[in-house]
């Protein structure tokens, strides 16, 4: 088992260090999917217990945790479920900004609860995608969306060559950046684009998630210090800051997309 884990830390696919901008900017469909499929099949043959555990472990563990939370507190279960859906489809790690401070019962959820939820979700998604990206590409609808994220990852690589040179820290930075294409899903694809091993990609995504979520947790503490007694003002003020921040970042992203087409 130790030998298997050590082999996970080696690169099972590589992107050339001298890859030009045209190669990085190539559409995802231009790349043959057979290579990633071959790597996945080889990995399944050599490490079957890891292959099955990383595919079915995250959903089974999540179901068990949700069941335990429901038994202990149905109210907390429903709040966490709503927050998880909002995180996945809309807010991302920005949901932590809406968390409450203090030791008393929260109106919704404490910031530390949202922090733990975001980190857990990021880690579970990263486990599945870092080890089963080829499998995910074949899923209906999901595969096409992942291809879009791959194309955006290529755009980010072309615009920031230092990410390709630093590999691991490039993935960490990519996950930390709060854009629509980043996060644990985009980071897992980004790591594979850089030719990193599954284990190294997972480590980079996990570290980037911790750092990015930590910034949001600090931001939540600042908002609670200013607006703790006025929750409505906190949500309005925090929402305004969030929208302004997203506007700046996405304006930068749109400019990159325009430069791509020029």
ABEGO torsion letter per residue (X at the ends): XAAAAAAAABBABBBBAABBAAAAABBAAABBAAAAAAAAAAAAAABAAAAAAAAAAAAAAAAAAAAAAAAABAAAAAAAAAAAAAAAAAAEAAAAAABBBEABBBABBBAAAAAAAAAAAAAAAAAAAAAAAAAAAABBGAAAAAAAAAAAAAAAAAABAAAAAAGAAAAAAAAABBBAABEAAAAAAAAAAAGBBAAAAAAAAAAAAAAAAAAAAAAAAAAAAAAAABAAAAAAAAAAAAAAAAAAAAAAAAAAAAAAAX
